[in-house]
């Protein structure tokens, strides 16, 4: 049994950030404690210091999923990479 997961993410940089690139991965926590990739969104980008994204994926009931966001903030001072995770149980 499954359903559709609605995923979203936002990244806000400081005023010196000129662009943001990101890779977002939806992962499922397996019974053995490892994560498998359900869907990958790569090549995402935004001009300026604000990045907003939304996407959908098919998921199965009874599993915990996590959204992994790897964002790179680009500026004249260099690049800064930030990784964040958001987890949720899918009970359907």
PAZA-903254 format. One record per residue (C-alpha): residue number from 1; residue in three letters; z negated, x negated, y negated. Coordinates in nm, 2 decimals. Each point is the difference from the previous one (the first is absolute). Layout:
<rs>
<r><seq>NUM</seq><type>ALA</type><Z>Z</Z><X>X</X><Y>Y</Y></r>
...
</rs>
This chain:
<rs>
<r><seq>1</seq><type>UNK</type><Z>0.00</Z><X>0.00</X><Y>0.00</Y></r>
<r><seq>2</seq><type>UNK</type><Z>0.09</Z><X>-0.14</X><Y>-0.34</Y></r>
<r><seq>3</seq><type>UNK</type><Z>0.04</Z><X>0.07</X><Y>-0.37</Y></r>
<r><seq>4</seq><type>UNK</type><Z>0.14</Z><X>-0.16</X><Y>-0.32</Y></r>
<r><seq>5</seq><type>UNK</type><Z>-0.22</Z><X>-0.23</X><Y>-0.20</Y></r>
<r><seq>6</seq><type>UNK</type><Z>0.04</Z><X>0.00</X><Y>-0.38</Y></r>
<r><seq>7</seq><type>UNK</type><Z>-0.07</Z><X>-0.35</X><Y>-0.13</Y></r>
<r><seq>8</seq><type>UNK</type><Z>-0.03</Z><X>-0.12</X><Y>-0.35</Y></r>
<r><seq>9</seq><type>UNK</type><Z>-0.11</Z><X>-0.31</X><Y>-0.19</Y></r>
<r><seq>10</seq><type>UNK</type><Z>-0.04</Z><X>-0.12</X><Y>-0.36</Y></r>
<r><seq>11</seq><type>UNK</type><Z>-0.04</Z><X>-0.35</X><Y>-0.14</Y></r>
<r><seq>12</seq><type>UNK</type><Z>-0.10</Z><X>-0.07</X><Y>-0.36</Y></r>
<r><seq>13</seq><type>UNK</type><Z>0.02</Z><X>-0.35</X><Y>-0.14</Y></r>
<r><seq>14</seq><type>UNK</type><Z>-0.12</Z><X>-0.14</X><Y>-0.32</Y></r>
<r><seq>15</seq><type>UNK</type><Z>0.21</Z><X>-0.01</X><Y>-0.32</Y></r>
<r><seq>16</seq><type>UNK</type><Z>0.15</Z><X>-0.34</X><Y>0.09</Y></r>
<r><seq>17</seq><type>UNK</type><Z>0.16</Z><X>0.13</X><Y>0.32</Y></r>
<r><seq>18</seq><type>UNK</type><Z>0.38</Z><X>0.03</X><Y>-0.04</Y></r>
<r><seq>19</seq><type>UNK</type><Z>0.08</Z><X>0.14</X><Y>0.35</Y></r>
<r><seq>20</seq><type>UNK</type><Z>-0.16</Z><X>0.10</X><Y>0.33</Y></r>
<r><seq>21</seq><type>UNK</type><Z>0.15</Z><X>-0.04</X><Y>0.35</Y></r>
<r><seq>22</seq><type>UNK</type><Z>-0.15</Z><X>0.15</X><Y>0.31</Y></r>
<r><seq>23</seq><type>UNK</type><Z>0.01</Z><X>0.04</X><Y>0.37</Y></r>
<r><seq>24</seq><type>UNK</type><Z>-0.18</Z><X>0.30</X><Y>0.16</Y></r>
<r><seq>25</seq><type>UNK</type><Z>-0.07</Z><X>0.04</X><Y>0.36</Y></r>
<r><seq>26</seq><type>UNK</type><Z>-0.14</Z><X>0.30</X><Y>0.19</Y></r>
<r><seq>27</seq><type>UNK</type><Z>-0.20</Z><X>-0.12</X><Y>0.30</Y></r>
<r><seq>28</seq><type>UNK</type><Z>-0.16</Z><X>0.19</X><Y>0.29</Y></r>
<r><seq>29</seq><type>UNK</type><Z>-0.33</Z><X>-0.11</X><Y>0.16</Y></r>
<r><seq>30</seq><type>UNK</type><Z>0.05</Z><X>-0.02</X><Y>0.37</Y></r>
<r><seq>31</seq><type>UNK</type><Z>-0.27</Z><X>0.07</X><Y>0.26</Y></r>
<r><seq>32</seq><type>UNK</type><Z>-0.03</Z><X>-0.38</X><Y>0.07</Y></r>
<r><seq>33</seq><type>UNK</type><Z>-0.09</Z><X>-0.07</X><Y>-0.37</Y></r>
<r><seq>34</seq><type>UNK</type><Z>0.33</Z><X>-0.14</X><Y>-0.11</Y></r>
<r><seq>35</seq><type>UNK</type><Z>0.24</Z><X>0.14</X><Y>-0.26</Y></r>
<r><seq>36</seq><type>UNK</type><Z>0.36</Z><X>0.08</X><Y>0.06</Y></r>
<r><seq>37</seq><type>UNK</type><Z>0.26</Z><X>0.06</X><Y>-0.28</Y></r>
<r><seq>38</seq><type>UNK</type><Z>0.12</Z><X>0.36</X><Y>-0.02</Y></r>
<r><seq>39</seq><type>UNK</type><Z>0.22</Z><X>-0.05</X><Y>-0.31</Y></r>
<r><seq>40</seq><type>UNK</type><Z>0.08</Z><X>-0.27</X><Y>-0.25</Y></r>
<r><seq>41</seq><type>UNK</type><Z>0.12</Z><X>0.04</X><Y>-0.35</Y></r>
<r><seq>42</seq><type>UNK</type><Z>0.12</Z><X>-0.33</X><Y>-0.15</Y></r>
<r><seq>43</seq><type>UNK</type><Z>0.19</Z><X>-0.11</X><Y>-0.31</Y></r>
<r><seq>44</seq><type>UNK</type><Z>-0.20</Z><X>0.24</X><Y>-0.23</Y></r>
<r><seq>45</seq><type>UNK</type><Z>-0.01</Z><X>-0.10</X><Y>-0.36</Y></r>
<r><seq>46</seq><type>UNK</type><Z>-0.08</Z><X>0.12</X><Y>-0.35</Y></r>
<r><seq>47</seq><type>UNK</type><Z>0.07</Z><X>-0.14</X><Y>-0.35</Y></r>
<r><seq>48</seq><type>UNK</type><Z>-0.31</Z><X>-0.03</X><Y>-0.21</Y></r>
<r><seq>49</seq><type>UNK</type><Z>-0.37</Z><X>0.00</X><Y>0.10</Y></r>
<r><seq>50</seq><type>UNK</type><Z>0.00</Z><X>0.34</X><Y>0.18</Y></r>
<r><seq>51</seq><type>UNK</type><Z>0.12</Z><X>0.07</X><Y>0.36</Y></r>
<r><seq>52</seq><type>UNK</type><Z>0.00</Z><X>0.34</X><Y>0.16</Y></r>
<r><seq>53</seq><type>UNK</type><Z>0.12</Z><X>0.09</X><Y>0.34</Y></r>
<r><seq>54</seq><type>UNK</type><Z>0.00</Z><X>0.28</X><Y>0.25</Y></r>
<r><seq>55</seq><type>UNK</type><Z>0.15</Z><X>0.04</X><Y>0.35</Y></r>
<r><seq>56</seq><type>UNK</type><Z>-0.03</Z><X>0.19</X><Y>0.32</Y></r>
<r><seq>57</seq><type>UNK</type><Z>-0.03</Z><X>-0.09</X><Y>0.37</Y></r>
<r><seq>58</seq><type>UNK</type><Z>-0.04</Z><X>0.17</X><Y>0.33</Y></r>
<r><seq>59</seq><type>UNK</type><Z>-0.35</Z><X>-0.04</X><Y>0.15</Y></r>
<r><seq>60</seq><type>UNK</type><Z>-0.18</Z><X>0.10</X><Y>0.32</Y></r>
<r><seq>61</seq><type>UNK</type><Z>-0.32</Z><X>0.20</X><Y>0.00</Y></r>
<r><seq>62</seq><type>UNK</type><Z>-0.33</Z><X>-0.16</X><Y>0.11</Y></r>
<r><seq>63</seq><type>UNK</type><Z>0.06</Z><X>-0.35</X><Y>-0.15</Y></r>
<r><seq>64</seq><type>UNK</type><Z>-0.12</Z><X>-0.19</X><Y>-0.30</Y></r>
<r><seq>65</seq><type>UNK</type><Z>0.27</Z><X>-0.13</X><Y>-0.23</Y></r>
<r><seq>66</seq><type>UNK</type><Z>-0.01</Z><X>-0.25</X><Y>-0.28</Y></r>
<r><seq>67</seq><type>UNK</type><Z>0.23</Z><X>-0.06</X><Y>-0.29</Y></r>
<r><seq>68</seq><type>UNK</type><Z>0.03</Z><X>-0.37</X><Y>-0.07</Y></r>
<r><seq>69</seq><type>UNK</type><Z>0.13</Z><X>-0.09</X><Y>-0.35</Y></r>
<r><seq>70</seq><type>UNK</type><Z>0.10</Z><X>-0.35</X><Y>-0.09</Y></r>
<r><seq>71</seq><type>UNK</type><Z>0.09</Z><X>-0.01</X><Y>-0.37</Y></r>
<r><seq>72</seq><type>UNK</type><Z>0.11</Z><X>-0.30</X><Y>-0.21</Y></r>
<r><seq>73</seq><type>UNK</type><Z>-0.05</Z><X>0.01</X><Y>-0.37</Y></r>
<r><seq>74</seq><type>UNK</type><Z>0.24</Z><X>-0.22</X><Y>-0.19</Y></r>
<r><seq>75</seq><type>UNK</type><Z>-0.06</Z><X>-0.14</X><Y>-0.34</Y></r>
<r><seq>76</seq><type>UNK</type><Z>0.08</Z><X>-0.30</X><Y>-0.22</Y></r>
<r><seq>77</seq><type>UNK</type><Z>-0.33</Z><X>-0.15</X><Y>0.12</Y></r>
<r><seq>78</seq><type>UNK</type><Z>0.10</Z><X>0.02</X><Y>0.37</Y></r>
<r><seq>79</seq><type>UNK</type><Z>-0.02</Z><X>0.24</X><Y>0.29</Y></r>
<r><seq>80</seq><type>UNK</type><Z>-0.31</Z><X>0.16</X><Y>0.14</Y></r>
<r><seq>81</seq><type>UNK</type><Z>0.00</Z><X>0.17</X><Y>0.35</Y></r>
<r><seq>82</seq><type>UNK</type><Z>-0.24</Z><X>0.28</X><Y>0.08</Y></r>
<r><seq>83</seq><type>UNK</type><Z>-0.05</Z><X>0.16</X><Y>0.34</Y></r>
<r><seq>84</seq><type>UNK</type><Z>-0.17</Z><X>0.34</X><Y>0.04</Y></r>
<r><seq>85</seq><type>UNK</type><Z>-0.07</Z><X>0.22</X><Y>0.30</Y></r>
<r><seq>86</seq><type>UNK</type><Z>-0.06</Z><X>0.38</X><Y>0.01</Y></r>
<r><seq>87</seq><type>UNK</type><Z>-0.10</Z><X>0.16</X><Y>0.33</Y></r>
<r><seq>88</seq><type>UNK</type><Z>-0.01</Z><X>0.37</X><Y>0.11</Y></r>
<r><seq>89</seq><type>UNK</type><Z>-0.04</Z><X>0.18</X><Y>0.32</Y></r>
<r><seq>90</seq><type>UNK</type><Z>0.27</Z><X>0.24</X><Y>0.10</Y></r>
<r><seq>91</seq><type>UNK</type><Z>-0.16</Z><X>0.31</X><Y>0.16</Y></r>
<r><seq>92</seq><type>UNK</type><Z>0.30</Z><X>0.24</X><Y>-0.06</Y></r>
</rs>
